[in-house]
Every structure is written in C-alpha cells, then in structure tokens.
Amino acid sequence: MKVGDRDQRPWGQFEILAQGSGYQVKRLEVLPGQQLSLQRHQQRQEHWLVVQGLARVQLGDRQFSLRVGQSLDIAIGEWHRLQNPGDELLALIEVQMGSYLGEDDIERRADDYGRCPTS
C-alpha cells in the first residue's frame, strides 16, 4: 500500500498518511461499538494518538481509556487491542516504526470478525 490508500475493515477503516524508511503513519477510524483484534507484532512498535472520540485500550493485562490528545506506546511483541466504546467515531493517528511494516505482521489472539482460530 502507498500514501493515500484507504483500506476498509469490519471495524472501520484506515488511511496511509506518510511512509518512509522504517516508518509508516496511518489514520485509523473505528466505528462506534467496534474493536480491533487482540493482536501483537513481531517487527514493529506503534505509537497511538487519539484525535477524535474516546478509545478503550487493552495493553498487556491493563485496560484503560484514552481521550483526545492522549497517546501511548506499544512495544514490539506486546499484546494490544483498541475499542470504540462511545457513540461517535474514534479516530487516531498510528505511527508504526520497524524493519517491516506489512499488514501480515499481525498475530491475532482474539477477534470479533473470525480472523483468528480462537475467535
């Protein structure tokens, strides 16, 4: 995928805003009541910044909320999940950093949309 590309997902969509050597920036939009899979990556770390709505985050064994202007860092190999518990769109900027940034570097442990064996 390249800058400007959008990808529809069951939970919403993302758009690639910028790319370069070892990094990629996306805008994720999560529909009300939806959530991404519980996942981890082996070749990239991520930084999330909430720009609209309220995010419910699972990071390892911790669960917490992030509001507009709040952010977090996700280490390589750390289990994480993003949920929109509100009734308005959740939007965040995701900065991916690593040696490989392909969409196939996703290991899922739980998923509402049947994309992993344990869903």
C-alpha positions in Angstrom: 0.0 0.0 0.0 1.1 3.6 -0.6 0.4 7.1 0.8 -3.3 8.0 0.2 -4.5 4.4 0.1 -7.5 3.5 2.3 -8.4 0.1 3.5 -11.9 -0.8 4.7 -12.1 -3.2 7.7 -15.0 -4.7 9.6 -14.4 -2.2 12.4 -14.0 0.9 10.2 -11.1 2.0 8.0 -7.5 3.3 7.9 -5.7 5.6 5.5 -1.9 5.8 5.0 -0.8 9.3 5.6 3.0 9.0 5.2 5.7 6.4 4.6 9.5 6.3 4.7 12.4 4.1 5.6 11.4 2.3 8.8 8.2 4.2 9.5 4.5 4.5 8.4 1.8 6.8 9.6 -1.9 5.9 9.4 -5.2 7.5 10.4 -7.5 4.8 11.9 -11.2 5.4 12.2 -13.1 2.9 14.5 -16.9 2.9 14.2 -19.0 3.2 17.4 -19.2 -0.1 19.4 -16.4 -1.8 17.3 -13.0 -3.0 18.2 -9.8 -4.3 16.5 -8.5 -7.8 17.2 -6.3 -8.5 20.2 -3.0 -8.6 18.4 0.7 -8.2 18.5 3.5 -7.5 16.0 7.0 -9.1 15.9 8.7 -6.5 13.7 7.2 -3.1 14.6 6.4 -0.9 17.5 3.5 1.6 17.4 2.6 5.0 18.9 -1.1 5.9 19.1 -2.5 9.5 19.4 -6.3 9.9 19.9 -7.6 12.8 17.7 -11.3 12.2 18.0 -13.6 10.3 20.3 -12.8 8.0 23.2 -10.5 5.0 23.0 -10.7 1.9 25.3 -7.3 0.2 25.2 -6.1 -3.2 26.3 -2.3 -3.2 26.6 -1.0 -6.5 28.0 -3.1 -7.2 31.1 -4.0 -3.5 31.6 -7.2 -1.8 30.4 -7.7 2.0 30.3 -9.2 4.8 28.3 -7.6 7.5 26.2 -9.2 10.8 25.3 -8.4 13.3 22.6 -4.7 14.4 22.9 -3.6 11.4 24.9 -1.2 8.8 23.5 0.6 5.6 24.2 3.5 3.5 23.0 3.2 -0.2 22.1 6.4 -2.2 22.2 7.3 -5.0 19.7 5.6 -8.2 20.8 3.1 -6.5 23.2 -0.5 -7.7 23.0 -2.9 -4.8 22.4 -6.4 -4.0 21.4 -8.3 -0.8 20.5 -12.1 -0.4 21.1 -14.5 2.4 20.5 -17.0 2.3 23.4 -18.6 5.6 22.5 -21.4 6.6 20.1 -19.2 8.8 17.9 -16.4 7.9 15.6 -13.0 7.2 17.2 -10.0 8.5 15.2 -6.4 8.1 16.0 -3.0 8.6 14.4 -0.8 5.5 14.4 2.9 5.8 13.9 4.5 2.4 13.1 8.3 2.0 13.4 10.3 -1.1 12.5 12.2 -3.1 10.0 9.0 -4.5 8.4 5.6 -2.7 8.3 3.4 -5.1 6.3 -0.2 -5.9 7.3 0.8 -9.6 7.5 2.9 -8.9 10.7 -0.3 -9.3 12.8 -0.7 -12.2 15.2 -4.2 -12.3 16.5 -5.3 -13.9 19.8 -9.0 -12.8 19.7 -11.1 -11.3 17.0 -14.8 -10.4 16.7 -14.8 -10.9 12.9 -13.5 -14.5 12.7 -9.9 -13.6 11.6 -8.1 -16.0 14.0 -8.6 -19.6 15.0 -9.6 -18.8 18.6 -12.3 -16.2 17.7 
